[in-house]
Amino acid sequence: MTATPLTLLEDCCSPVLGQVITPTEAESLAGSLKAIADPVRLRLISLVAAHVDREACVCDLTAPVGLSQPTVSHHLKVLVDAGILTREQRGRWAYYSLVPDSLDTIARLIALPQA
């Protein structure tokens, strides 16, 4: 199962608790939730958010999570594909930053509707 980019999810899906969602909507949202439902990925999101200017080079992320660069890059790719992070290549290194409001979008999709 692959995650649907969050912008598409927000356009297509109603909040889970607002009305019954379709099987397709459930599968799309589950893909995005699966992308963040991993301890390493949650740490990576936190590390990027806490880094200067809310962006971090992959080289700055390997030591804190204790994994090799290829493994960290794989986790970061999953987060980019899910629309949670963006990736910018600068010379030899890739820099990652949070997509504005990406986590808020996920929260809105699983939140109770406002009365």
Secondary structure, DSSP 4 states (H G I P E B T S, - for coil): --PPPHHHHHHH---TTTSPPPHHHHHHHHHHHHHH-SHHHHHHHHHHHHSGGGEEEHHHHHHHHT--HHHHHHHHHHHHHTTSEEEEEETTEEEEEEPTTHHHHHHHHHSPPP-
